[in-house]
Amino acid sequence: MELPPPPPPSSLSLVSRAKTALHSAAAKAEKVLTDIKADLKIDRESDGQSQKGPKKFTDQEVDANDASNRSQQEVIERSSSKNEGSSSGLKKLGIPPSSVIKQLAMAIESVKNHKSINDLLASSVDPSSNKEKTGLSFSVMKSLVLREKEDKEINSSMCLLFKSEEQYLPWKSASGTEGSPMMTLLKDLHGAPPESFVVQLSLIIGDFKSLQKMALLWRSIIIELRKLWSEGQPIPRMPLDADPDLNSCLLHQQLQVINCSIARKQRRCIAEESLDSILKEASCDSKGSSSDCKVYARTSTGDYVLRLGAVHPSENLTMLETGEPIFSPKTQEGPVLTEELIKETEEFVLRTGSVGPGCSQLLSDMQAFKATNPGCILEDFVRWHSPPDWMDTDSNSQNDFSIDEEGSSRRGRLSRRMQEEGNLWHELWEAAKALPAVKQTPLFDEDLAVEGILTALDDIQPSELFEQLFVSVICAGLLIAEVVLPVDSNLSKLYTECKDYIVFTCQNGLLNEKLDDICKVYGTIEAIVLKPEEVIKAMEQPDETSSGESKKRFKIPSLNFVGKDKQPLWKRAPKDDKKSEEKNGHALSNFFDKRTSLFSKKPSKSNAQQSSTASTLDDGGWMIV
């Protein structure tokens, strides 16, 4: 049998070249994958080494935290049966893991020298990447793959924040009234409710191992917030229409202002449509139905004029000149202010003595009142807006004051301050036009306010952002632990000591100095909630015989909670400083309250008499304007 002839030399060379090319491509691909894996490992491990922050935590501690996170739901369910009277919403939330707290603490330490998020992003860019733009090197391929993975993580986090179908639950109504432990804790720490957008953001950012990813996520959040505002869509996991909670952190308040502004704009659109509909119907009914006092009002000339912006009849009041019923108008809502803006307004009032905002509100109310009650006079408005400034002749036994033309009427008279020459109320009443609130220039510009907030969030210092997230997630963990732990137990006492230490540290401006200690204390609280048996065992063992592992894990004896005088550190605040601080705060608030109360709607005379019978109209608490 004859063998086939050997292939020609040219065929051998072609096959060998193909094999060589395949092997070379495989080797290159393997090298790229190896480099990518190495970089991913560096991102996880060496990122913390490049940041000067709190003490580094071992892999054993991280593994213990992961194991604790897996079992936290079981602990919450087991403890929920012991706290049936507490908030059911908080029970469903797991306590935030201590690994998130540690990561945020390291982020605070690492961004102290950065002025903005953009500055942080610019500093995190690898300068060598500019040199590699000329050719498609392995590093460029590797960076492209890593960037794609990073974008997927950012998009996934954005979906968790903004695409969630969970509804915001009013946790306050479920957790107690003002003065309850949870309300007090939120006020002391200035955090955020556990189920809020801010806490969810804290959990997501605290799970990142790279400052660049944190900054990229924040920049994406600002873009999404602008998009929601332009589309009139509210921010998820936030109250839809509520004034800012001044007990919470500034970030939570600012997001509340955005949602509240969206709700106000929607209400204004509805009110405008309703007013247009009323005007259209009135134009079709040219005669005007004199019997329908809710729609028309008879003036002193006998003409029937359409009421605009009427809400409901006002306590059986009738107009003095026409006898028509007085209706309460729809007035403009006051400004939506964060705690920061309130302080700025108070300082402005103290510095200038200005009452401009109050005058604007009063003028707006007068215009709305005139539109709702055609044929009304100033006395009618005073009787509705400020009942204590109107004195009925029949009920008044004193006849010391003379009744002049300006201050008298057939049924009573204005108070002395209203009869003063040059009184501001008379001037504003003469300048006021009959104009419903929906057609007036808004007293609070939602567009300007929200744009200012978004600009401030875009320019926020990274340290300020991470501090708010750090405190918010700790506050959420403490609130959840407050609900879960049984009352009157050794664990509850240990939790109280840990909570008081954190509150004292944050209130006295020691957050940046005690980050490491706060992380250890929070780790103890997490262990109390998730592993109560081990914590009890560690507490019962004497120091000589207790295992070093338990003491290391829970850090129970490592913090000095008690001073030399056996008093807890948080109970040793200087009394003089505290009293002076309260005195200044009360003085500022009282002054501001007097200024703003000049033009706000006063309660009825009967309510005022019940609250204080000793004060008189002209002498008690009124400021002459």
Disulfide bonds with the S-S distance in Angstrom:
none
